[in-house]
Amino acid sequence: MERHNSCLNTRAIIDYVERHYGSPEALLEGLDEELSGVSNPIEFLKDAHNWVSSELMRVMYANARRITGDRRVAYSIGFESVTHKRLGYIQQIVLKAWASPKVAVKRAENLNKKFNRTKEVELVQNSTDQALVRLHWHKDLDLNQDFCLVNQGIYSAIPTIWGLPPAKVQETRCQFEGDDFCEFDVRWQNPSTMQRFKLLMHNRRSLLSESLAEIEHDKQLLENKYWEVQALNRRLMAKIEQILALQQASGAILSELDYQKLIPSVLKLFVRTIGYSRSMIMLVDEERKALNYVAGVGMDPMDLQPLDGYAVPLDRSENLLARVVQSGQPMISQDAANLHLNPENVIVRNYRPQAIVILPLTAQGKVIGILAADRDHSEEAVTNMDRDYLEVFANQVALAIENARMYQDLKESFLSTVKSLAQALEAKDSYTRGHSERVTDYSVRLAQGLKLTEDQVEQIQRMGMLHDVGKIGIDRKILNKVERLSDDDMSAIRQHPSWGYSIIEPLNLGEEEMAIVRHHHERFDGKGYPDGLRGEDIPLMVRVVTVCDAFDAMTSDRPYRKALGLRESLGRLEEAAGSQFDPGVVETFARMLRQGRFDDIIPGPTGGSPSRRHLNLV
């Protein structure tokens, strides 16, 4: 909303009501929205350095009429703004420095532009004892006759600055009654030459003391403003830092898809950003119709132990947390004592919170939980700006949680699909039944032994089950053939990594994951298939699966031979290290095998669990 009026005008209204009717608080009725965020509205409206809208002026004039019962009170306000020296010292200096009302009226035309942007003043006629003044009000502003009456009062009072009787002001035209402008015929008593000289000398003496007093007052005002601006700047910088922290963290939050990592990182960020003591997340359990405690952070790891297993039925309307879920509205309080909380509630009993923030976590138009924090002392009140960014942050958290949930569901669905494909393959080739699962188990443990990252271990776990999925495209007769395979048979079998890659390509997996399917028959010396990769050009995860795949093939019954002994299988692996296999991977596998870390995976001689004697390699 544009501001066209100096607070000299609002100060005149407040001063008038204070002089005649006491407290001016009733003048603020209906101004809550316009003065939102102003800590002391009366002081703000009395500060001549501030500006306000014409709508605010309209409301204050209307309130003054209501308080006084005088429909022309605006006239009296304008008159007394001059007689009680409330014009402001700049206007006083300019007007008093001239020894007659004639010159003062002329100067008033220019002063208007400095302290009001609501009209243009036209001085049509000006003589020693009479003036014709026209006020052209800006038609795009929502003004009324009160604005006109104030100006009539001011023009009437101008002669009193020199101790003369008030001027007689007659409004001959009124813009608010259909004319093009408001026109005042102003007449006053003209002082004699001697009177003007005496007035000029007197005014110059009084101006010095009045100006010094006003300058000192403004000096103090400016000093107060300086410290106020400094305090506001500190608060603003703190808010900027909070917003930047939230902005920087939001990307990390939204990119985190691991549900177990996401929530603790969210809570730590929340507590650090808002400066509270504790924070927790509770999520809605749709089946049980309850709000369940999921995780929390505090100053001490043991601090939140009483909340383990804490749950709130969603229909418990007397519970603050449940009400936030039901309403979808945040609850922010700096004085929890006023909330009449149940003293036996586990949170109230254990933590005795003084300040509380409870934010609904809303995703896809539905409240999925709450993000809450508390501290045991109250500080400055939370502002609208605080509420806005807290709600934005809560929405981001809700979106991140929902993304993590969806990702978890998709991952479980994908793993289920993987197992189904592996089972379909094993149903086609009875001799490979259990092969994919064993290769996956070997590979996961070997990857952990090689200290691969958690993400890499997960990728191996997912794709190990699918490494041979391309065999679905191979004729069952070839897969189950007992006789020596022909060149055509071998050509078909060599296609299964490429076919497997084509099958999983639509899943939009990472290249390293899909490489497990495509490249698990590559050789370290570059003589493998389908692409002839060599050495470290073959991804490490693939080299892990290749060793485990070969070992399980050797230790399992095949259509064309019985399972090899454990000692012979390990010997063949070590013999091919550096040519077919990565020697470092083989070395780690062999060490783990000798330590018995694969004992429960290796199939026994007849397909059952192996005995210790069978596994004895030393």
MONOR-V445787 format. One record per helix or strand of 2 or more residues. SS is the DSSP state (A for helix, B for strand). FROM is the first residue (numbers start at 1). TO is the last residue. If there is no record, write none. Layout:
BEGIN
ss: <SS/SS>
from: <FROM/FROM>
to: <TO/TO>
END
This chain:
BEGIN
ss: <B/A/A/A/B/A/A/A/A/B/B/A/B/A/B/A/A/B/B/A/B/A/B/A/A/B/B/A/A/A/A/A/A/A/A/A/A/A/A/A/A>
from: <5/7/25/41/51/54/73/89/101/119/130/145/168/175/182/193/259/278/290/305/311/320/331/336/346/355/366/384/430/435/454/469/476/487/496/511/535/540/566/583/612>
to: <6/21/28/46/52/68/83/96/115/126/137/162/173/177/187/255/274/285/297/307/313/327/333/339/351/363/375/428/432/449/464/473/479/493/505/519/537/554/575/594/615>
END
